[in-house]
Amino acid sequence: MRGSGSRRSAGDDDVDFQRRVLERAHEYLKIVTEGETVGGFLVYRNAATEFYMCRLLLDPIRRRQGVGTRAMLLMSDRYPEATIWRTDTPAWNTRTRPFYEKLGFRVTREEDGLLHFEKP
């Protein structure tokens, strides 16, 4: 990814932490456009029909072009059994709240500097 200018999270530089995050994921999905990997995210299955989407990353030069929205819609199509999607984002990241709300997510709580979202 090109420099995002975003704040770093605890564990960002911890290889073992990152490995554990990836190993627990149900699936890691790449976002590819015009033959180039421009982002990705992790999907966790919490229960038979409940999923958690984590760490949506997108190349900053691809933002505000519909790439993230299309990726989220394709994710929903990939898991038709999902009745609930959950995610979270740092509260300081003011551009992500409108993005998730546009996709039908609603804030369920704010805790430890994170906004937690849910989408039925």
N, CA, C and O atoms as a printed pandas DataFrame, in Angstrom:
     atom_number atom_name residue_name chain_id  residue_number  x_coord  y_coord  z_coord
0              1         N          MET        A               1    0.832   -1.176    0.000
1              2        CA          MET        A               1    0.000    0.000    0.000
2              3         C          MET        A               1    0.877    1.239    0.000
3              4         O          MET        A               1    1.944    1.268    0.612
4              5         N          ARG        A               2    0.424    2.220   -0.671
5              6        CA          ARG        A               2    1.117    3.495   -0.612
6              7         C          ARG        A               2    0.812    4.121    0.732
7              8         O          ARG        A               2   -0.200    3.789    1.349
8              9         N          GLY        A               3    1.657    5.014    1.196
9             10        CA          GLY        A               3    1.508    5.590    2.528
10            11         C          GLY        A               3    0.097    6.054    2.805
11            12         O          GLY        A               3   -0.461    6.847    2.046
12            13         N          SER        A               4   -0.480    5.571    3.877
13            14        CA          SER        A               4   -1.864    5.904    4.181
14            15         C          SER        A               4   -1.993    7.105    5.089
15            16         O          SER        A               4   -3.047    7.741    5.131
16            17         N          GLY        A               5   -0.933    7.428    5.822
17            18        CA          GLY        A               5   -1.018    8.549    6.727
18            19         C          GLY        A               5   -1.895    8.265    7.927
19            20         O          GLY        A               5   -2.193    9.184    8.691
20            21         N          SER        A               6   -2.318    7.034    8.120
21            22        CA          SER        A               6   -3.196    6.708    9.236
22            23         C          SER        A               6   -2.375    6.366   10.470
23            24         O          SER        A               6   -1.181    6.077   10.391
24            25         N          ARG        A               7   -3.039    6.407   11.588
25            26        CA          ARG        A               7   -2.394    6.043   12.835
26            27         C          ARG        A               7   -2.218    4.542   12.890
27            28         O          ARG        A               7   -2.999    3.796   12.300
28            29         N          ARG        A               8   -1.206    4.105   13.587
29            30        CA          ARG        A               8   -0.917    2.680   13.697
30            31         C          ARG        A               8   -1.629    2.115   14.916
31            32         O          ARG        A               8   -1.845    2.821   15.901
32            33         N          SER        A               9   -1.987    0.859   14.847
33            34        CA          SER        A               9   -2.656    0.169   15.946
34            35         C          SER        A               9   -1.658   -0.687   16.700
35            36         O          SER        A               9   -0.605   -1.051   16.176
36            37         N          ALA        A              10   -2.007   -1.004   17.944
37            38        CA          ALA        A              10   -1.175   -1.919   18.724
38            39         C          ALA        A              10   -1.078   -3.232   17.970
39            40         O          ALA        A              10   -2.087   -3.752   17.495
40            41         N          GLY        A              11    0.115   -3.764   17.858
41            42        CA          GLY        A              11    0.303   -5.037   17.176
42            43         C          GLY        A              11    0.689   -4.902   15.717
43            44         O          GLY        A              11    1.034   -5.897   15.080
44            45         N          ASP        A              12    0.639   -3.682   15.164
45            46        CA          ASP        A              12    0.969   -3.505   13.745
46            47         C          ASP        A              12    2.365   -4.000   13.403
47            48         O          ASP        A              12    2.584   -4.526   12.312
48            49         N          ASP        A              13    3.308   -3.838   14.316
49            50        CA          ASP        A              13    4.691   -4.249   14.059
50            51         C          ASP        A              13    5.032   -5.602   14.654
51            52         O          ASP        A              13    6.181   -6.037   14.570
52            53         N          ASP        A              14    4.070   -6.274   15.249
53            54        CA          ASP        A              14    4.296   -7.550   15.923
54            55         C          ASP        A              14    3.948   -8.689   14.955
55            56         O          ASP        A              14    2.772   -8.968   14.719
56            57         N          VAL        A              15    4.963   -9.335   14.404
57            58        CA          VAL        A              15    4.754  -10.381   13.399
58            59         C          VAL        A              15    3.927  -11.537   13.959
59            60         O          VAL        A              15    3.045  -12.050   13.271
60            61         N          ASP        A              16    4.195  -11.951   15.186
61            62        CA          ASP        A              16    3.426  -13.055   15.782
62            63         C          ASP        A              16    1.957  -12.672   15.956
63            64         O          ASP        A              16    1.069  -13.488   15.710
64            65         N          PHE        A              17    1.701  -11.445   16.374
65            66        CA          PHE        A              17    0.323  -10.969   16.499
66            67         C          PHE        A              17   -0.371  -11.011   15.140
67            68         O          PHE        A              17   -1.494  -11.502   15.025
68            69         N          GLN        A              18    0.300  -10.496   14.115
69            70        CA          GLN        A              18   -0.281  -10.490   12.776
70            71         C          GLN        A              18   -0.548  -11.911   12.281
71            72         O          GLN        A              18   -1.575  -12.159   11.649
72            73         N          ARG        A              19    0.353  -12.834   12.556
73            74        CA          ARG        A              19    0.179  -14.229   12.156
74            75         C          ARG        A              19   -1.062  -14.829   12.830
75            76         O          ARG        A              19   -1.848  -15.527   12.189
76            77         N          ARG        A              20   -1.229  -14.553   14.124
77            78        CA          ARG        A              20   -2.406  -15.067   14.847
78            79         C          ARG        A              20   -3.698  -14.497   14.272
79            80         O          ARG        A              20   -4.690  -15.212   14.136
80            81         N          VAL        A              21   -3.685  -13.215   13.936
81            82        CA          VAL        A              21   -4.861  -12.580   13.336
82            83         C          VAL        A              21   -5.226  -13.291   12.032
83            84         O          VAL        A              21   -6.395  -13.597   11.795
84            85         N          LEU        A              22   -4.240  -13.549   11.201
85            86        CA          LEU        A              22   -4.493  -14.220    9.919
86            87         C          LEU        A              22   -4.936  -15.664   10.099
87            88         O          LEU        A              22   -5.821  -16.129    9.381
88            89         N          GLU        A              23   -4.337  -16.381   11.046
89            90        CA          GLU        A              23   -4.682  -17.793   11.250
90            91         C          GLU        A              23   -6.109  -17.976   11.739
91            92         O          GLU        A              23   -6.744  -18.983   11.426
92            93         N          ARG        A              24   -6.625  -17.015   12.505
93            94        CA          ARG        A              24   -7.990  -17.128   13.034
94            95         C          ARG        A              24   -9.049  -16.740   12.013
95            96         O          ARG        A              24  -10.227  -17.054   12.184
96            97         N          ALA        A              25   -8.636  -16.062   10.959
97            98        CA          ALA        A              25   -9.587  -15.583    9.963
98            99         C          ALA        A              25  -10.184  -16.750    9.186
99           100         O          ALA        A              25   -9.511  -17.744    8.912
100          101         N          HIS        A              26  -11.442  -16.610    8.842
101          102        CA          HIS        A              26  -12.120  -17.580    7.990
102          103         C          HIS        A              26  -11.557  -17.472    6.568
103          104         O          HIS        A              26  -11.369  -18.469    5.870
104          105         N          GLU        A              27  -11.295  -16.216    6.168
105          106        CA          GLU        A              27  -10.806  -15.993    4.811
106          107         C          GLU        A              27  -10.174  -14.604    4.733
107          108         O          GLU        A              27  -10.613  -13.666    5.397
108          109         N          TYR        A              28   -9.141  -14.497    3.910
109          110        CA          TYR        A              28   -8.554  -13.192    3.604
110          111         C          TYR        A              28   -8.863  -12.909    2.142
111          112         O          TYR        A              28   -8.532  -13.705    1.263
112          113         N          LEU        A              29   -9.488  -11.791    1.892
113          114        CA          LEU        A              29   -9.889  -11.446    0.531
114          115         C          LEU        A              29   -9.090  -10.254    0.035
115          116         O          LEU        A              29   -8.968   -9.240    0.723
116          117         N          LYS        A              30   -8.547  -10.388   -1.169
117          118        CA          LYS        A              30   -7.831   -9.291   -1.811
118          119         C          LYS        A              30   -8.818   -8.459   -2.618
119          120         O          LYS        A              30   -9.795   -8.976   -3.159
120          121         N          ILE        A              31   -8.548   -7.183   -2.688
121          122        CA          ILE        A              31   -9.310   -6.291   -3.554
122          123         C          ILE        A              31   -8.420   -6.006   -4.756
123          124         O          ILE        A              31   -7.351   -5.410   -4.626
124          125         N          VAL        A              32   -8.872   -6.437   -5.921
125          126        CA          VAL        A              32   -8.092   -6.293   -7.151
126          127         C          VAL        A              32   -8.905   -5.467   -8.133
127          128         O          VAL        A              32  -10.084   -5.735   -8.367
128          129         N          THR        A              33   -8.268   -4.477   -8.693
129          130        CA          THR        A              33   -8.908   -3.685   -9.733
130          131         C          THR        A              33   -7.878   -3.391  -10.813
131          132         O          THR        A              33   -6.729   -3.057  -10.522
132          133         N          GLU        A              34   -8.301   -3.518  -12.045
133          134        CA          GLU        A              34   -7.421   -3.314  -13.193
134          135         C          GLU        A              34   -6.149   -4.159  -13.079
135          136         O          GLU        A              34   -5.063   -3.717  -13.453
136          137         N          GLY        A              35   -6.303   -5.386  -12.555
137          138        CA          GLY        A              35   -5.194   -6.322  -12.437
138          139         C          GLY        A              35   -4.218   -6.032  -11.318
139          140         O          GLY        A              35   -3.199   -6.714  -11.203
140          141         N          GLU        A              36   -4.498   -5.044  -10.493
141          142        CA          GLU        A              36   -3.598   -4.645   -9.412
142          143         C          GLU        A              36   -4.270   -4.867   -8.060
143          144         O          GLU        A              36   -5.423   -4.483   -7.863
144          145         N          THR        A              37   -3.541   -5.490   -7.126
145          146        CA          THR        A              37   -4.052   -5.623   -5.763
146          147         C          THR        A              37   -3.991   -4.256   -5.113
147          148         O          THR        A              37   -2.918   -3.667   -4.975
148          149         N          VAL        A              38   -5.160   -3.752   -4.712
149          150        CA          VAL        A              38   -5.241   -2.402   -4.156
150          151         C          VAL        A              38   -5.731   -2.400   -2.710
151          152         O          VAL        A              38   -5.888   -1.339   -2.106
152          153         N          GLY        A              39   -5.973   -3.589   -2.157
153          154        CA          GLY        A              39   -6.438   -3.657   -0.778
154          155         C          GLY        A              39   -6.828   -5.064   -0.399
155          156         O          GLY        A              39   -6.545   -6.026   -1.113
156          157         N          GLY        A              40   -7.477   -5.164    0.731
157          158        CA          GLY        A              40   -7.931   -6.455    1.208
158          159         C          GLY        A              40   -8.590   -6.330    2.569
159          160         O          GLY        A              40   -8.596   -5.261    3.179
160          161         N          PHE        A              41   -9.149   -7.446    3.037
161          162        CA          PHE        A              41   -9.753   -7.482    4.359
162          163         C          PHE        A              41   -9.886   -8.931    4.813
163          164         O          PHE        A              41   -9.800   -9.863    4.013
164          165         N          LEU        A              42  -10.095   -9.092    6.096
165          166        CA          LEU        A              42  -10.271  -10.408    6.710
166          167         C          LEU        A              42  -11.747  -10.624    7.008
167          168         O          LEU        A              42  -12.463   -9.682    7.346
168          169         N          VAL        A              43  -12.195  -11.860    6.883
169          170        CA          VAL        A              43  -13.556  -12.225    7.257
170          171         C          VAL        A              43  -13.471  -13.320    8.304
171          172         O          VAL        A              43  -12.776  -14.320    8.122
172          173         N          TYR        A              44  -14.178  -13.121    9.392
173          174        CA          TYR        A              44  -14.277  -14.117   10.463
174          175         C          TYR        A              44  -15.724  -14.577   10.553
175          176         O          TYR        A              44  -16.649  -13.772   10.446
176          177         N          ARG        A              45  -15.910  -15.862   10.747
177          178        CA          ARG        A              45  -17.256  -16.399   10.970
178          179         C          ARG        A              45  -17.428  -16.531   12.478
179          180         O          ARG        A              45  -16.752  -17.341   13.113
180          181         N          ASN        A              46  -18.340  -15.730   13.057
181          182        CA          ASN        A              46  -18.587  -15.774   14.498
182          183         C          ASN        A              46  -19.564  -16.879   14.877
183          184         O          ASN        A              46  -19.472  -17.470   15.954
184          185         N          ALA        A              47  -20.488  -17.143   13.984
185          186        CA          ALA        A              47  -21.504  -18.185   14.170
186          187         C          ALA        A              47  -21.967  -18.570   12.769
187          188         O          ALA        A              47  -21.472  -18.032   11.779
188          189         N          ALA        A              48  -22.905  -19.490   12.685
189          190        CA          ALA        A              48  -23.335  -20.000   11.378
190          191         C          ALA        A              48  -23.730  -18.885   10.405
191          192         O          ALA        A              48  -23.437  -18.972    9.213
192          193         N          THR        A              49  -24.387  -17.848   10.905
193          194        CA          THR        A              49  -24.846  -16.788   10.013
194          195         C          THR        A              49  -24.371  -15.400   10.458
195          196         O          THR        A              49  -24.886  -14.388    9.981
196          197         N          GLU        A              50  -23.397  -15.347   11.361
197          198        CA          GLU        A              50  -22.865  -14.073   11.838
198          199         C          GLU        A              50  -21.395  -13.953   11.467
199          200         O          GLU        A              50  -20.593  -14.842   11.754
200          201         N          PHE        A              51  -21.054  -12.841   10.826
201          202        CA          PHE        A              51  -19.701  -12.632   10.331
202          203         C          PHE        A              51  -19.141  -11.303   10.826
203          204         O          PHE        A              51  -19.874  -10.374   11.165
204          205         N          TYR        A              52  -17.828  -11.253   10.852
205          206        CA          TYR        A              52  -17.107  -10.045   11.256
206          207         C          TYR        A              52  -16.092   -9.730   10.169
207          208         O          TYR        A              52  -15.271  -10.573    9.809
208          209         N          MET        A              53  -16.156   -8.506    9.649
209          210        CA          MET        A              53  -15.205   -8.056    8.642
210          211         C          MET        A              53  -14.184   -7.178    9.344
211          212         O          MET        A              53  -14.541   -6.265   10.089
212          213         N          CYS        A              54  -12.913   -7.462    9.101
213          214        CA          CYS        A              54  -11.843   -6.817    9.854
214          215         C          CYS        A              54  -10.759   -6.277    8.929
215          216         O          CYS        A              54  -10.458   -6.864    7.890
216          217         N          ARG        A              55  -10.198   -5.182    9.313
217          218        CA          ARG        A              55   -9.005   -4.626    8.684
218          219         C          ARG        A              55   -9.174   -4.356    7.191
219          220         O          ARG        A              55   -8.345   -4.766    6.378
220          221         N          LEU        A              56  -10.236   -3.677    6.847
221          222        CA          LEU        A              56  -10.407   -3.257    5.459
222          223         C          LEU        A              56   -9.320   -2.241    5.138
223          224         O          LEU        A              56   -9.252   -1.168    5.738
224          225         N          LEU        A              57   -8.487   -2.594    4.195
225          226        CA          LEU        A              57   -7.398   -1.720    3.761
226          227         C          LEU        A              57   -7.587   -1.421    2.283
227          228         O          LEU        A              57   -7.929   -2.305    1.497
228          229         N          LEU        A              58   -7.363   -0.177    1.917
229          230        CA          LEU        A              58   -7.500    0.220    0.524
230          231         C          LEU        A              58   -6.449    1.269    0.211
231          232         O          LEU        A              58   -6.256    2.217    0.972
232          233         N          ASP        A              59   -5.774    1.096   -0.907
233          234        CA          ASP        A              59   -4.768    2.050   -1.348
234          235         C          ASP        A              59   -5.399    3.444   -1.361
235          236         O          ASP        A              59   -6.447    3.641   -1.976
236          237         N          PRO        A              60   -4.775    4.402   -0.693
237          238        CA          PRO        A              60   -5.367    5.745   -0.613
238          239         C          PRO        A              60   -5.706    6.367   -1.966
239          240         O          PRO        A              60   -6.661    7.138   -2.054
240          241         N          ILE        A              61   -4.955    6.057   -3.019
241          242        CA          ILE        A              61   -5.288    6.664   -4.313
242          243         C          ILE        A              61   -6.536    6.029   -4.939
243          244         O          ILE        A              61   -7.058    6.552   -5.924
244          245         N          ARG        A              62   -7.020    4.917   -4.386
245          246        CA          ARG        A              62   -8.237    4.258   -4.890
246          247         C          ARG        A              62   -9.477    4.641   -4.090
247          248         O          ARG        A              62  -10.584    4.217   -4.422
248          249         N          ARG        A              63   -9.301    5.432   -3.047
249          250        CA          ARG        A              63  -10.446    5.834   -2.228
250          251         C          ARG        A              63  -11.334    6.799   -2.994
251          252         O          ARG        A              63  -10.884    7.525   -3.880
252          253         N          ARG        A              64  -12.608    6.785   -2.626
253          254        CA          ARG        A              64  -13.617    7.679   -3.210
254          255         C          ARG        A              64  -13.812    7.441   -4.707
255          256         O          ARG        A              64  -14.150    8.357   -5.457
256          257         N          GLN        A              65  -13.590    6.183   -5.128
257          258        CA          GLN        A              65  -13.815    5.796   -6.519
258          259         C          GLN        A              65  -14.803    4.633   -6.615
259          260         O          GLN        A              65  -15.038    4.104   -7.701
260          261         N          GLY        A              66  -15.381    4.237   -5.480
261          262        CA          GLY        A              66  -16.340    3.142   -5.470
262          263         C          GLY        A              66  -15.723    1.766   -5.308
263          264         O          GLY        A              66  -16.445    0.770   -5.271
264          265         N          VAL        A              67  -14.401    1.688   -5.212
265          266        CA          VAL        A              67  -13.725    0.393   -5.106
266          267         C          VAL        A              67  -14.101   -0.306   -3.798
267          268         O          VAL        A              67  -14.436   -1.491   -3.806
268          269         N          GLY        A              68  -14.048    0.412   -2.684
269          270        CA          GLY        A              68  -14.395   -0.169   -1.390
270          271         C          GLY        A              68  -15.852   -0.588   -1.328
271          272         O          GLY        A              68  -16.179   -1.646   -0.790
272          273         N          THR        A              69  -16.718    0.236   -1.875
273          274        CA          THR        A              69  -18.150   -0.099   -1.895
274          275         C          THR        A              69  -18.393   -1.366   -2.705
275          276         O          THR        A              69  -19.119   -2.255   -2.260
276          277         N          ARG        A              70  -17.794   -1.459   -3.886
277          278        CA          ARG        A              70  -17.964   -2.668   -4.708
278          279         C          ARG        A              70  -17.415   -3.895   -3.991
279          280         O          ARG        A              70  -18.017   -4.967   -4.048
280          281         N          ALA        A              71  -16.272   -3.746   -3.313
281          282        CA          ALA        A              71  -15.687   -4.877   -2.578
282          283         C          ALA        A              71  -16.631   -5.349   -1.471
283          284         O          ALA        A              71  -16.802   -6.551   -1.269
284          285         N          MET        A              72  -17.236   -4.413   -0.762
285          286        CA          MET        A              72  -18.157   -4.782    0.315
286          287         C          MET        A              72  -19.408   -5.468   -0.235
287          288         O          MET        A              72  -19.911   -6.412    0.374
288          289         N          LEU        A              73  -19.907   -5.010   -1.363
289          290        CA          LEU        A              73  -21.078   -5.639   -1.967
290          291         C          LEU        A              73  -20.747   -7.052   -2.450
291          292         O          LEU        A              73  -21.550   -7.970   -2.285
292          293         N          LEU        A              74  -19.570   -7.224   -3.043
293          294        CA          LEU        A              74  -19.142   -8.560   -3.468
294          295         C          LEU        A              74  -18.948   -9.480   -2.266
295          296         O          LEU        A              74  -19.236  -10.674   -2.348
296          297         N          MET        A              75  -18.462   -8.933   -1.149
297          298        CA          MET        A              75  -18.306   -9.721    0.073
298          299         C          MET        A              75  -19.674  -10.238    0.534
299          300         O          MET        A              75  -19.812  -11.403    0.906
300          301         N          SER        A              76  -20.671   -9.367    0.504
301          302        CA          SER        A              76  -22.019   -9.787    0.900
302          303         C          SER        A              76  -22.536  -10.889   -0.022
303          304         O          SER        A              76  -23.173  -11.837    0.437
304          305         N          ASP        A              77  -22.265  -10.765   -1.315
305          306        CA          ASP        A              77  -22.689  -11.793   -2.270
306          307         C          ASP        A              77  -21.971  -13.112   -2.008
307          308         O          ASP        A              77  -22.547  -14.181   -2.211
308          309         N          ARG        A              78  -20.733  -13.048   -1.565
309          310        CA          ARG        A              78  -19.934  -14.248   -1.317
310          311         C          ARG        A              78  -20.460  -15.053   -0.127
311          312         O          ARG        A              78  -20.261  -16.266   -0.054
312          313         N          TYR        A              79  -21.126  -14.376    0.795
313          314        CA          TYR        A              79  -21.648  -15.024    2.004
314          315         C          TYR        A              79  -23.159  -14.811    2.098
315          316         O          TYR        A              79  -23.618  -14.072    2.969
316          317         N          PRO        A              80  -23.937  -15.441    1.223
317          318        CA          PRO        A              80  -25.385  -15.218    1.235
318          319         C          PRO        A              80  -26.056  -15.706    2.520
319          320         O          PRO        A              80  -27.171  -15.291    2.836
320          321         N          GLU        A              81  -25.383  -16.579    3.253
321          322        CA          GLU        A              81  -25.950  -17.093    4.505
322          323         C          GLU        A              81  -25.848  -16.089    5.653
323          324         O          GLU        A              81  -26.453  -16.291    6.706
324          325         N          ALA        A              82  -25.097  -15.022    5.460
325          326        CA          ALA        A              82  -24.891  -14.036    6.528
326          327         C          ALA        A              82  -26.180  -13.279    6.823
327          328         O          ALA        A              82  -26.797  -12.702    5.928
328          329         N          THR        A              83  -26.571  -13.291    8.081
329          330        CA          THR        A              83  -27.725  -12.500    8.519
330          331         C          THR        A              83  -27.271  -11.274    9.300
331          332         O          THR        A              83  -28.015  -10.301    9.420
332          333         N          ILE        A              84  -26.052  -11.319    9.831
333          334        CA          ILE        A              84  -25.485  -10.186   10.563
334          335         C          ILE        A              84  -24.019  -10.041   10.189
335          336         O          ILE        A              84  -23.255  -11.006   10.198
336          337         N          TRP        A              85  -23.647   -8.814    9.861
337          338        CA          TRP        A              85  -22.242   -8.458    9.655
338          339         C          TRP        A              85  -21.848   -7.487   10.750
339          340         O          TRP        A              85  -22.616   -6.593   11.101
340          341         N          ARG        A              86  -20.664   -7.660   11.284
341          342        CA          ARG        A              86  -20.120   -6.737   12.272
342          343         C          ARG        A              86  -18.741   -6.261   11.800
343          344         O          ARG        A              86  -18.043   -6.964   11.069
344          345         N          THR        A              87  -18.372   -5.071   12.227
345          346        CA          THR        A              87  -17.040   -4.542   11.971
346          347         C          THR        A              87  -16.771   -3.452   12.985
347          348         O          THR        A              87  -17.647   -3.096   13.773
348          349         N          ASP        A              88  -15.575   -2.927   12.968
349          350        CA          ASP        A              88  -15.250   -1.783   13.807
350          351         C          ASP        A              88  -14.209   -0.943   13.094
351          352         O          ASP        A              88  -13.581   -1.384   12.131
352          353         N          THR        A              89  -14.040    0.259   13.579
353          354        CA          THR        A              89  -13.073    1.185   13.009
354          355         C          THR        A              89  -12.636    2.139   14.112
355          356         O          THR        A              89  -13.411    2.417   15.027
356          357         N          PRO        A              90  -11.421    2.641   14.042
357          358        CA          PRO        A              90  -10.996    3.606   15.056
358          359         C          PRO        A              90  -11.912    4.833   15.055
359          360         O          PRO        A              90  -12.267    5.349   13.995
360          361         N          ALA        A              91  -12.288    5.288   16.234
361          362        CA          ALA        A              91  -13.182    6.446   16.350
362          363         C          ALA        A              91  -12.566    7.693   15.727
363          364         O          ALA        A              91  -13.289    8.567   15.250
364          365         N          TRP        A              92  -11.231    7.785   15.726
365          366        CA          TRP        A              92  -10.570    8.965   15.170
366          367         C          TRP        A              92  -10.668    9.020   13.643
367          368         O          TRP        A              92  -10.467   10.078   13.047
368          369         N          ASN        A              93  -10.973    7.890   13.012
369          370        CA          ASN        A              93  -11.010    7.838   11.555
370          371         C          ASN        A              93  -12.382    8.311   11.061
371          372         O          ASN        A              93  -13.292    7.504   10.865
372          373         N          THR        A              94  -12.516    9.600   10.867
373          374        CA          THR        A              94  -13.819   10.197   10.562
374          375         C          THR        A              94  -14.356    9.868    9.176
375          376         O          THR        A              94  -15.552   10.039    8.938
376          377         N          ARG        A              95  -13.522    9.404    8.255
377          378        CA          ARG        A              95  -14.025    9.110    6.911
378          379         C          ARG        A              95  -14.671    7.726    6.826
379          380         O          ARG        A              95  -15.441    7.469    5.900
380          381         N          THR        A              96  -14.373    6.827    7.775
381          382        CA          THR        A              96  -14.916    5.470    7.655
382          383         C          THR        A              96  -16.345    5.356    8.163
383          384         O          THR        A              96  -17.100    4.520    7.667
384          385         N          ARG        A              97  -16.741    6.172    9.138
385          386        CA          ARG        A              97  -18.112    6.072    9.646
386          387         C          ARG        A              97  -19.140    6.295    8.540
387          388         O          ARG        A              97  -20.037    5.467    8.384
388          389         N          PRO        A              98  -19.049    7.382    7.761
389          390        CA          PRO        A              98  -20.019    7.563    6.677
390          391         C          PRO        A              98  -19.970    6.437    5.640
391          392         O          PRO        A              98  -20.998    6.073    5.071
392          393         N          PHE        A              99  -18.784    5.891    5.397
393          394        CA          PHE        A              99  -18.647    4.786    4.452
394          395         C          PHE        A              99  -19.480    3.590    4.907
395          396         O          PHE        A              99  -20.271    3.051    4.133
396          397         N          TYR        A             100  -19.302    3.176    6.165
397          398        CA          TYR        A             100  -20.051    2.023    6.669
398          399         C          TYR        A             100  -21.542    2.323    6.775
399          400         O          TYR        A             100  -22.370    1.463    6.475
400          401         N          GLU        A             101  -21.887    3.524    7.195
401          402        CA          GLU        A             101  -23.306    3.870    7.305
402          403         C          GLU        A             101  -23.982    3.867    5.937
403          404         O          GLU        A             101  -25.142    3.472    5.817
404          405         N          LYS        A             102  -23.265    4.305    4.911
405          406        CA          LYS        A             102  -23.804    4.281    3.543
406          407         C          LYS        A             102  -24.129    2.844    3.110
407          408         O          LYS        A             102  -25.044    2.617    2.318
408          409         N          LEU        A             103  -23.371    1.885    3.637
409          410        CA          LEU        A             103  -23.568    0.479    3.295
410          411         C          LEU        A             103  -24.586   -0.217    4.196
411          412         O          LEU        A             103  -24.791   -1.425    4.080
412          413         N          GLY        A             104  -25.227    0.540    5.097
413          414        CA          GLY        A             104  -26.275   -0.028    5.938
414          415         C          GLY        A             104  -25.831   -0.445    7.330
415          416         O          GLY        A             104  -26.634   -0.987    8.089
416          417         N          PHE        A             105  -24.580   -0.207    7.682
417          418        CA          PHE        A             105  -24.112   -0.498    9.034
418          419         C          PHE        A             105  -24.580    0.610    9.967
419          420         O          PHE        A             105  -24.757    1.753    9.546
420          421         N          ARG        A             106  -24.778    0.268   11.234
421          422        CA          ARG        A             106  -25.098    1.277   12.236
422          423         C          ARG        A             106  -24.172    1.086   13.427
423          424         O          ARG        A             106  -23.768   -0.032   13.745
424          425         N          VAL        A             107  -23.847    2.181   14.073
425          426        CA          VAL        A             107  -22.977    2.122   15.254
426          427         C          VAL        A             107  -23.755    1.494   16.397
427          428         O          VAL        A             107  -24.866    1.921   16.713
428          429         N          THR        A             108  -23.168    0.478   17.014
429          430        CA          THR        A             108  -23.810   -0.170   18.158
430          431         C          THR        A             108  -23.192    0.268   19.475
431          432         O          THR        A             108  -23.854    0.239   20.512
432          433         N          ARG        A             109  -21.920    0.675   19.442
433          434        CA          ARG        A             109  -21.273    1.165   20.659
434          435         C          ARG        A             109  -19.904    1.746   20.308
435          436         O          ARG        A             109  -19.346    1.486   19.242
436          437         N          GLU        A             110  -19.387    2.541   21.241
437          438        CA          GLU        A             110  -18.016    3.028   21.149
438          439         C          GLU        A             110  -17.300    2.554   22.399
439          440         O          GLU        A             110  -17.750    2.783   23.522
440          441         N          GLU        A             111  -16.166    1.885   22.177
441          442        CA          GLU        A             111  -15.455    1.286   23.301
442          443         C          GLU        A             111  -13.968    1.224   22.982
443          444         O          GLU        A             111  -13.573    0.803   21.895
444          445         N          ASP        A             112  -13.155    1.645   23.932
445          446        CA          ASP        A             112  -11.696    1.590   23.785
446          447         C          ASP        A             112  -11.211    2.245   22.490
447          448         O          ASP        A             112  -10.300    1.737   21.836
448          449         N          GLY        A             113  -11.821    3.368   22.125
449          450        CA          GLY        A             113  -11.384    4.090   20.943
450          451         C          GLY        A             113  -11.864    3.516   19.625
451          452         O          GLY        A             113  -11.428    3.959   18.562
452          453         N          LEU        A             114  -12.763    2.530   19.677
453          454        CA          LEU        A             114  -13.309    1.911   18.464
454          455         C          LEU        A             114  -14.796    2.152   18.353
455          456         O          LEU        A             114  -15.517    2.103   19.350
456          457         N          LEU        A             115  -15.257    2.414   17.139
457          458        CA          LEU        A             115  -16.681    2.400   16.849
458          459         C          LEU        A             115  -17.037    1.009   16.359
459          460         O          LEU        A             115  -16.437    0.513   15.404
460          461         N          HIS        A             116  -18.002    0.378   17.000
461          462        CA          HIS        A             116  -18.450   -0.967   16.609
462          463         C          HIS        A             116  -19.726   -0.834   15.793
463          464         O          HIS        A             116  -20.661   -0.142   16.194
464          465         N          PHE        A             117  -19.757   -1.497   14.655
465          466        CA          PHE        A             117  -20.879   -1.430   13.723
466          467         C          PHE        A             117  -21.531   -2.799   13.563
467          468         O          PHE        A             117  -20.904   -3.838   13.770
468          469         N          GLU        A             118  -22.805   -2.768   13.188
469          470        CA          GLU        A             118  -23.532   -3.988   12.876
470          471         C          GLU        A             118  -24.465   -3.699   11.711
471          472         O          GLU        A             118  -25.024   -2.610   11.586
472          473         N          LYS        A             119  -24.614   -4.718   10.858
473          474        CA          LYS        A             119  -25.526   -4.619    9.722
474          475         C          LYS        A             119  -26.350   -5.901    9.653
475          476         O          LYS        A             119  -25.799   -6.987    9.475
476          477         N          PRO        A             120  -27.670   -5.775    9.794
477          478        CA          PRO        A             120  -28.499   -6.994    9.680
478          479         C          PRO        A             120  -28.644   -7.422    8.222
479          480         O          PRO        A             120  -29.304   -8.421    7.934
